[in-house]
Amino acid sequence: MQNLPIQEQTLGHHCWGCGALNKDGLHIKSYWDGSQATCDWQPDPRFTAGPVKVLHGGIICVITQCHSLATAVAHSYHQEGRPIGSEPLIRFVPGGIQVVYRKPVPIHQAVTL
């Protein structure tokens, strides 16, 4: 698995969820191993839902979207046989997102995507 997160391999990445250049963001980091991407992210207690031990659903949506887009970027570079972040840049935006919440996500442990 590569040591540098996908989000840190592209220029000008200011996304609130995963942008390395956004000082106030969530800073999720996705790692590509050549066939899949993984992310382990530790929620901050500020991101609680109504129940204080549960992660807010909007944060779940953001980290899911950001990790999915990073995975699509990494996969596309891989398909083209180019290093992530090489020119011309490959970028994606979501055409839509639907998250089905199956059970509460505890805020005190890492979330794995």
DSSP file with accessible surface (Angstrom, degrees, kcal/mol):
  #  RESIDUE AA STRUCTURE BP1 BP2  ACC     N-H-->O    O-->H-N    N-H-->O    O-->H-N    TCO  KAPPA ALPHA  PHI   PSI    X-CA   Y-CA   Z-CA
    1    1 A M              0   0  124      0, 0.0    32,-0.2     0, 0.0     2,-0.1   0.000 360.0 360.0 360.0 138.7    0.0    0.0    0.0
    2    2 A Q        -     0   0   91     30,-1.5     4,-0.1     1,-0.1    30,-0.0  -0.418 360.0-142.5 -70.9 143.0    1.3    3.4   -0.9
    3    3 A N  S    S+     0   0  150     -2,-0.1    -1,-0.1    28,-0.1    28,-0.0   0.719  80.2  75.8 -79.6 -22.5    2.3    5.7    2.0
    4    4 A L  S    S-     0   0   79     28,-0.1    28,-0.3     1,-0.0    -2,-0.1  -0.808  86.7-119.6 -95.9 125.8    1.0    9.0    0.6
    5    5 A P    >   -     0   0    4      0, 0.0     3,-1.3     0, 0.0     4,-0.3  -0.256  18.7-120.5 -60.5 149.6   -2.8    9.5    0.7
    6    6 A I  G >  S+     0   0    4     24,-3.1     3,-2.0     1,-0.3     4,-0.3   0.904 113.4  59.5 -53.9 -43.2   -4.6    9.9   -2.6
    7    7 A Q  G 3  S+     0   0    6     23,-0.3    13,-0.5     1,-0.3     3,-0.4   0.731 103.5  50.9 -63.5 -23.2   -5.8   13.3   -1.4
    8    8 A E  G <  S+     0   0   81     -3,-1.3    -1,-0.3     1,-0.2    -2,-0.2   0.415  98.6  67.4 -93.8   1.9   -2.2   14.5   -1.0
    9    9 A Q  S <  S+     0   0   31     -3,-2.0     2,-0.4    -4,-0.3    -1,-0.2   0.402  89.7  72.6-101.3   0.5   -1.1   13.5   -4.5
   10   10 A T  S >  S-     0   0   19     -3,-0.4     3,-0.6    -4,-0.3     2,-0.1  -0.922  82.7-115.7-117.6 146.1   -3.3   16.0   -6.3
   11   11 A L  T 3  S+     0   0  116     -2,-0.4    -2,-0.1    74,-0.2    74,-0.0  -0.449  88.1  12.0 -78.7 147.3   -2.7   19.8   -6.6
   12   12 A G  T 3  S+     0   0   45      1,-0.2     2,-1.1    -2,-0.1    -1,-0.2   0.828  73.9 167.4  64.3  38.4   -5.0   22.4   -5.1
   13   13 A H    <   +     0   0   33     -3,-0.6     8,-2.2     1,-0.2     9,-0.3  -0.706   8.9 154.6 -94.7  99.4   -7.1   20.1   -3.1
   14   14 A H        +     0   0  120     -2,-1.1    -1,-0.2     7,-0.2     5,-0.1   0.202  16.9 146.8-108.9  13.7   -9.2   22.2   -0.7
   15   15 A C     >  -     0   0   47      1,-0.1     4,-2.1     3,-0.1     7,-0.3  -0.185  49.7-135.2 -55.3 141.0  -12.2   19.9   -0.1
   16   16 A W  T  4 S+     0   0  107      1,-0.2    10,-2.8     2,-0.2    11,-0.5   0.879 102.5  42.7 -67.0 -34.6  -13.7   20.3    3.4
   17   17 A G  T  4 S-     0   0    1      8,-0.2    11,-2.1     9,-0.2    -1,-0.2   0.900 139.1  -0.7 -80.2 -38.8  -14.0   16.5    3.8
   18   18 A C  T  4 S+     0   0    8      9,-0.2     2,-0.4     8,-0.1    -2,-0.2   0.387  87.0 129.4-136.6   3.3  -10.6   15.4    2.4
   19   19 A G    ><  -     0   0    0     -4,-2.1     3,-1.3     1,-0.2     6,-0.2  -0.507  43.4-155.7 -72.5 123.5   -8.6   18.3    1.2
   20   20 A A  T 3  S+     0   0   42    -13,-0.5    -1,-0.2    -2,-0.4    -6,-0.2   0.767  95.5  54.4 -64.9 -23.8   -5.1   18.4    2.6
   21   21 A L  T 3  S+     0   0   98     -8,-2.2     2,-0.9     1,-0.1    -1,-0.2   0.436  84.4  92.1 -93.4   0.8   -5.1   22.2    2.0
   22   22 A N    X   -     0   0   37     -3,-1.3     3,-1.7    -9,-0.3     5,-0.1  -0.820  57.2-166.8 -98.3 104.1   -8.2   22.9    4.1
   23   23 A K  T 3  S+     0   0  171     -2,-0.9    -1,-0.2     1,-0.3    -2,-0.0   0.755  87.9  45.6 -64.4 -22.2   -7.1   23.7    7.6
   24   24 A D  T 3  S+     0   0  108     -3,-0.1    -1,-0.3     2,-0.0    -8,-0.1   0.379  95.4 105.5-100.3   4.0  -10.6   23.4    9.0
   25   25 A G  S <  S-     0   0   10     -3,-1.7    -8,-0.2    -6,-0.2    -9,-0.1  -0.037  83.2-105.9 -81.2-177.2  -11.6   20.2    7.2
   26   26 A L        -     0   0   12    -10,-2.8    -9,-0.2   -11,-0.1    -8,-0.1   0.708  40.7-149.0 -80.7 -25.0  -12.0   16.6    8.2
   27   27 A H        -     0   0   64    -11,-0.5    -9,-0.2   -12,-0.2   -10,-0.1   0.853  21.9-178.6  58.2  42.3   -8.7   15.5    6.6
   28   28 A I        -     0   0    1    -11,-2.1     2,-0.5    13,-0.1    -1,-0.1  -0.420  12.9-150.1 -66.6 150.6   -9.8   12.0    5.7
   29   29 A K        -     0   0   69     11,-0.2    11,-0.5    -2,-0.1     2,-0.4  -0.983   9.4-165.4-131.1 119.4   -7.0   10.1    4.0
   30   30 A S        -     0   0    0     -2,-0.5   -24,-3.1     9,-0.2     2,-0.4  -0.874   7.4-154.6-105.9 137.9   -7.5    7.3    1.5
   31   31 A Y  E     -A   38   0A  68      7,-3.0     7,-2.1    -2,-0.4     2,-0.4  -0.943   3.1-150.2-118.3 132.8   -4.8    4.9    0.5
   32   32 A W  E     -A   37   0A  19     -2,-0.4   -30,-1.5   -28,-0.3     5,-0.2  -0.849  13.0-176.5-104.0 132.3   -4.6    3.1   -2.9
   33   33 A D        -     0   0   65      3,-2.3     4,-0.1    -2,-0.4    -1,-0.1   0.285  62.9 -89.1-109.0   9.7   -2.9   -0.3   -3.2
   34   34 A G  S    S+     0   0   23      2,-0.3     3,-0.1   -32,-0.0    -2,-0.1   0.181 122.1  36.8 102.8 -15.6   -3.3   -0.7   -6.9
   35   35 A S  S    S+     0   0   93      1,-0.5     2,-0.3    43,-0.0    -3,-0.0   0.519 121.2  12.4-138.0 -22.0   -6.7   -2.4   -6.7
   36   36 A Q        -     0   0  111     38,-0.0    -3,-2.3     2,-0.0    -1,-0.5  -0.982  61.6-128.8-153.2 163.7   -8.6   -0.8   -3.9
   37   37 A A  E     -A   32   0A  12     -2,-0.3     2,-0.3    -5,-0.2    -5,-0.2  -0.904  20.3-170.9-116.5 145.3   -8.6    2.1   -1.6
   38   38 A T  E     -A   31   0A  40     -7,-2.1    -7,-3.0    -2,-0.4     2,-0.3  -0.942   3.3-171.7-131.1 156.2   -9.0    2.1    2.2
   39   39 A C        -     0   0    1     74,-2.1    74,-3.1    -2,-0.3     2,-0.5  -0.972   8.9-168.8-148.6 130.1   -9.4    4.8    4.8
   40   40 A D  E     +B  112   0B 106    -11,-0.5     2,-0.4    -2,-0.3    72,-0.2  -0.995  19.5 177.8-117.6 121.5   -9.4    4.7    8.5
   41   41 A W  E     -B  111   0B  21     70,-2.6    70,-3.5    -2,-0.5   -13,-0.1  -0.990  23.0-143.7-130.9 132.3  -10.7    8.0   10.1
   42   42 A Q        -     0   0  104     -2,-0.4    68,-0.2    68,-0.3    66,-0.1  -0.846  23.3-134.5 -96.9 114.2  -11.1    8.9   13.7
   43   43 A P        -     0   0    6      0, 0.0     5,-0.0     0, 0.0    12,-0.0  -0.320  13.9-128.0 -64.6 149.5  -14.2   11.1   14.4
   44   44 A D    >   -     0   0   61      1,-0.1     3,-2.5     4,-0.0    64,-0.0  -0.754  21.4-118.1 -92.4 143.5  -13.9   14.1   16.6
   45   45 A P  G >  S+     0   0  103      0, 0.0     3,-1.0     0, 0.0    -1,-0.1   0.751 110.4  73.0 -56.5 -19.0  -16.4   14.4   19.5
   46   46 A R  G 3  S+     0   0  176      1,-0.3     0, 0.0     2,-0.0     0, 0.0   0.720  86.3  66.2 -65.4 -18.7  -17.6   17.6   17.8
   47   47 A F  G <  S+     0   0   29     -3,-2.5     9,-2.9    60,-0.1    -1,-0.3   0.021  74.4 138.3 -97.8  31.4  -19.2   15.6   15.1
   48   48 A T  B <   -C   55   0C  45     -3,-1.0     7,-0.2     7,-0.2     4,-0.2  -0.312  45.0-140.3 -72.9 155.0  -21.8   13.9   17.3
   49   49 A A        -     0   0   27      5,-2.6     7,-0.1     2,-0.8    -1,-0.1  -0.029  55.4 -65.2 -88.0-156.9  -25.4   13.4   16.3
   50   50 A G  S    S+     0   0   73      5,-0.1     2,-0.4    -2,-0.1    -2,-0.1   0.985 130.2  61.3 -59.3 -55.2  -28.3   13.9   18.8
   51   51 A P  S >  S-     0   0   85      0, 0.0     3,-1.9     0, 0.0    -2,-0.8  -0.594  90.7-136.7 -71.6 127.6  -27.0   11.0   20.9
   52   52 A V  T 3  S+     0   0  111     -2,-0.4    -5,-0.1     1,-0.3    -2,-0.1   0.629  98.7  56.1 -67.5 -11.9  -23.5   12.0   22.0
   53   53 A K  T 3  S+     0   0  153     -5,-0.1    54,-1.9    54,-0.1    55,-0.4   0.326  95.8  82.3 -99.4   9.7  -21.9    8.6   21.3
   54   54 A V  B <  S-D  106   0D  32     -3,-1.9    -5,-2.6    52,-0.3     2,-0.2  -0.928  79.6-118.7-122.5 137.5  -23.1    8.5   17.7
   55   55 A L  B     -C   48   0C   3     50,-3.2    50,-0.4    -2,-0.4    -7,-0.2  -0.505  39.4-104.0 -72.2 137.4  -21.5   10.1   14.6
   56   56 A H     >  -     0   0   93     -9,-2.9     4,-1.8    -2,-0.2     3,-0.4  -0.326  23.0-130.0 -62.0 137.6  -23.7   12.6   12.8
   57   57 A G  H  > S+     0   0   24      1,-0.2     4,-2.2     2,-0.2     5,-0.1   0.828 105.8  58.0 -61.9 -33.8  -25.2   11.3    9.5
   58   58 A G  H  > S+     0   0   33      2,-0.2     4,-2.3     1,-0.2    -1,-0.2   0.890 105.6  50.0 -65.4 -36.2  -24.1   14.3    7.5
   59   59 A I  H  > S+     0   0   16     -3,-0.4     4,-2.7     2,-0.2     5,-0.3   0.911 108.0  53.7 -67.6 -40.0  -20.4   13.6    8.4
   60   60 A I  H  X S+     0   0   24     -4,-1.8     4,-2.1     1,-0.2    -2,-0.2   0.934 109.5  48.7 -58.3 -43.8  -21.0    9.9    7.4
   61   61 A C  H  X S+     0   0   29     -4,-2.2     4,-2.6     1,-0.2    -2,-0.2   0.924 111.2  49.8 -62.6 -44.8  -22.2   11.1    4.0
   62   62 A V  H  X S+     0   0   40     -4,-2.3     4,-2.9     2,-0.2     5,-0.2   0.941 112.5  45.0 -62.1 -49.2  -19.2   13.5    3.6
   63   63 A I  H  X S+     0   0    1     -4,-2.7     4,-2.3     1,-0.2     5,-0.2   0.887 113.6  51.2 -67.6 -33.1  -16.5   10.9    4.4
   64   64 A T  H  X S+     0   0   41     -4,-2.1     4,-2.3    -5,-0.3    -1,-0.2   0.939 113.1  45.2 -65.4 -46.3  -18.3    8.3    2.2
   65   65 A Q  H  X S+     0   0   58     -4,-2.6     4,-2.5    -5,-0.2     5,-0.2   0.945 114.5  47.5 -62.8 -48.3  -18.4   10.8   -0.8
   66   66 A C  H  X S+     0   0    4     -4,-2.9     4,-2.3     1,-0.2    -2,-0.2   0.918 113.9  46.5 -63.3 -43.4  -14.8   11.9   -0.4
   67   67 A H  H  X S+     0   0   18     -4,-2.3     4,-2.4    -5,-0.2    -1,-0.2   0.913 112.3  51.3 -65.8 -40.1  -13.4    8.4   -0.1
   68   68 A S  H  X S+     0   0   65     -4,-2.3     4,-2.3    -5,-0.2    -2,-0.2   0.914 111.1  47.1 -64.1 -43.0  -15.5    7.3   -3.1
   69   69 A L  H  X S+     0   0   42     -4,-2.5     4,-2.4     2,-0.2    -1,-0.2   0.909 111.5  50.9 -66.2 -40.6  -14.3   10.1   -5.3
   70   70 A A  H  X S+     0   0    9     -4,-2.3     4,-2.7    -5,-0.2    -2,-0.2   0.910 109.9  50.8 -62.4 -39.4  -10.6    9.5   -4.2
   71   71 A T  H  X S+     0   0   39     -4,-2.4     4,-2.8     2,-0.2    -2,-0.2   0.920 109.4  50.2 -64.0 -43.0  -11.1    5.9   -5.1
   72   72 A A  H  X S+     0   0   35     -4,-2.3     4,-2.3     2,-0.2    -2,-0.2   0.910 111.7  48.8 -62.1 -41.0  -12.4    6.8   -8.5
   73   73 A V  H  X S+     0   0   14     -4,-2.4     4,-2.5     2,-0.2     5,-0.2   0.954 113.0  46.3 -63.0 -50.3   -9.5    9.1   -9.1
   74   74 A A  H  X S+     0   0    0     -4,-2.7     4,-2.4     1,-0.2    -2,-0.2   0.922 113.1  49.7 -60.3 -43.9   -6.9    6.5   -8.1
   75   75 A H  H  X S+     0   0   87     -4,-2.8     4,-2.7     2,-0.2    -1,-0.2   0.914 110.0  51.0 -62.0 -41.8   -8.6    3.8  -10.2
   76   76 A S  H  X S+     0   0   28     -4,-2.3     4,-1.6     2,-0.2    -2,-0.2   0.916 110.9  47.4 -64.7 -43.7   -8.7    6.1  -13.2
   77   77 A Y  H  X>S+     0   0    0     -4,-2.5     5,-2.4     1,-0.2     4,-0.6   0.919 112.2  51.3 -61.2 -42.1   -5.0    6.9  -12.9
   78   78 A H  H ><5S+     0   0   95     -4,-2.4     3,-1.2    -5,-0.2    -2,-0.2   0.921 107.7  52.1 -60.1 -44.7   -4.3    3.2  -12.5
   79   79 A Q  H 3<5S+     0   0  131     -4,-2.7    -1,-0.2     1,-0.3    -2,-0.2   0.827 112.1  46.5 -61.0 -33.9   -6.3    2.4  -15.6
   80   80 A E  H 3<5S-     0   0  118     -4,-1.6    -1,-0.3    -5,-0.2    -2,-0.2   0.461 111.5-122.2 -87.3  -4.4   -4.3    4.9  -17.6
   81   81 A G  T <<5 +     0   0   70     -3,-1.2    -3,-0.2    -4,-0.6    -2,-0.1   0.804  69.7 126.8  69.3  31.2   -1.0    3.7  -16.2
   82   82 A R      < -     0   0   53     -5,-2.4    -1,-0.2    -6,-0.1    -2,-0.1  -0.856  66.3-100.1-120.0 154.3   -0.1    7.1  -14.7
   83   83 A P    >   -     0   0   97      0, 0.0     3,-2.1     0, 0.0     2,-0.1  -0.434  50.6 -94.6 -67.5 144.5    0.9    8.2  -11.2
   84   84 A I  T 3  S+     0   0   20      1,-0.3     3,-0.1    -2,-0.1   -10,-0.1  -0.375 112.5  23.0 -58.5 133.1   -1.9    9.8   -9.2
   85   85 A G  T 3  S+     0   0   14      1,-0.3    -1,-0.3     5,-0.1   -74,-0.2   0.333  88.6 137.6  91.3  -6.0   -1.8   13.6   -9.6
   86   86 A S    <   -     0   0   32     -3,-2.1    -1,-0.3     2,-0.1     4,-0.2  -0.366  58.6 -60.5 -72.7 154.9    0.1   13.6  -13.0
   87   87 A E  S    S+     0   0  127      2,-0.1     2,-0.1    -3,-0.1    -1,-0.1  -0.547 119.2  46.1 -80.4 145.5   -1.0   16.0  -15.7
   88   88 A P  S    S-     0   0   95      0, 0.0    -2,-0.1     0, 0.0    -3,-0.1   0.565  97.5-131.5 -73.1 143.7   -3.6   16.2  -17.1
   89   89 A L        -     0   0   56     -2,-0.1     2,-0.5    -4,-0.1    -2,-0.1  -0.302   9.4-141.8 -62.9 143.6   -5.3   16.0  -13.7
   90   90 A I        +     0   0   22     -4,-0.2     2,-0.3   -17,-0.0    -5,-0.1  -0.941  29.7 169.0-105.1 123.8   -8.2   13.5  -13.3
   91   91 A R        -     0   0  117     -2,-0.5     2,-0.3   -19,-0.0   -21,-0.0  -0.963  14.1-166.0-132.4 154.4  -11.0   14.9  -11.2
   92   92 A F        -     0   0   92     -2,-0.3   -19,-0.1   -23,-0.0   -23,-0.0  -0.952   6.0-161.7-135.2 155.2  -14.6   13.8  -10.5
   93   93 A V        -     0   0  126     -2,-0.3     2,-0.2   -24,-0.0    -2,-0.0  -0.961  37.1 -98.7-129.2 150.5  -17.6   15.4   -8.9
   94   94 A P        -     0   0   55      0, 0.0     3,-0.1     0, 0.0   -29,-0.0  -0.479  18.6-159.7 -72.1 137.3  -20.6   13.4   -7.6
   95   95 A G  S    S-     0   0   93      1,-0.4     2,-0.3    -2,-0.2     0, 0.0   0.604  77.3 -35.4 -84.0 -12.7  -23.6   13.1   -9.9
   96   96 A G        -     0   0   61      2,-0.0    -1,-0.4    -3,-0.0     2,-0.3  -0.881  58.4-142.1 167.8 163.2  -25.6   12.2   -6.8
   97   97 A I        -     0   0   78     -2,-0.3     2,-0.4    -3,-0.1   -36,-0.0  -0.987  10.1-176.3-149.0 138.8  -25.3   10.4   -3.5
   98   98 A Q        -     0   0  171     -2,-0.3     2,-0.5   -37,-0.0    -2,-0.0  -0.982   9.0-167.1-134.6 122.5  -27.6    8.2   -1.5
   99   99 A V        -     0   0   38     -2,-0.4     2,-0.7     2,-0.0   -38,-0.1  -0.949   7.3-156.9-112.7 128.6  -26.6    6.9    1.8
  100  100 A V        -     0   0   86     -2,-0.5     2,-0.7     0, 0.0    -2,-0.0  -0.925  13.0-148.0-103.8 114.9  -28.6    4.2    3.5
  101  101 A Y        +     0   0  120     -2,-0.7    -2,-0.0     1,-0.2   -44,-0.0  -0.755  21.7 173.9 -87.3 115.5  -27.9    4.3    7.3
  102  102 A R        -     0   0  218     -2,-0.7    -1,-0.2     1,-0.3     0, 0.0   0.772  64.7 -11.8 -94.5 -31.9  -28.2    0.7    8.6
  103  103 A K  S    S-     0   0  173      0, 0.0    -1,-0.3     0, 0.0     0, 0.0  -0.974  85.4 -75.4-161.1 161.0  -27.1    1.3   12.2
  104  104 A P        -     0   0   93      0, 0.0   -48,-0.1     0, 0.0   -50,-0.0  -0.279  40.2-133.7 -62.1 146.0  -25.5    4.1   14.3
  105  105 A V        -     0   0   40    -50,-0.4   -50,-3.2     6,-0.0     6,-0.1  -0.911  22.4-124.4-102.0 118.0  -21.8    4.7   13.9
  106  106 A P  B >   -D   54   0D  42      0, 0.0     3,-0.5     0, 0.0   -52,-0.3  -0.368  11.4-151.3 -62.5 138.5  -20.0    5.0   17.3
  107  107 A I  T 3  S+     0   0   15    -54,-1.9   -53,-0.1     1,-0.2   -60,-0.1   0.676  86.6  67.3 -85.8 -14.5  -18.0    8.2   17.5
  108  108 A H  T 3  S+     0   0  133    -55,-0.4     2,-0.3     2,-0.1    -1,-0.2   0.467  97.3  56.1 -88.9  -0.7  -15.4    6.8   19.9
  109  109 A Q  S <  S-     0   0  102     -3,-0.5   -68,-0.1   -68,-0.0     0, 0.0  -0.910  93.6 -86.9-130.9 160.2  -13.8    4.4   17.4
  110  110 A A        -     0   0   48     -2,-0.3     2,-0.5   -68,-0.2   -68,-0.3  -0.287  35.0-133.6 -63.4 144.9  -12.2    4.7   13.9
  111  111 A V  E     -B   41   0B  22    -70,-3.5   -70,-2.6    -4,-0.1     2,-0.5  -0.886  18.4-153.2 -98.0 129.1  -14.4    4.5   10.9
  112  112 A T  E      B   40   0B  99     -2,-0.5   -72,-0.2   -72,-0.2   -74,-0.0  -0.924 360.0 360.0-109.2 127.0  -13.1    2.2    8.2
  113  113 A L              0   0   52    -74,-3.1   -74,-2.1    -2,-0.5   -49,-0.0  -0.914 360.0 360.0-114.8 360.0  -14.0    2.8    4.6
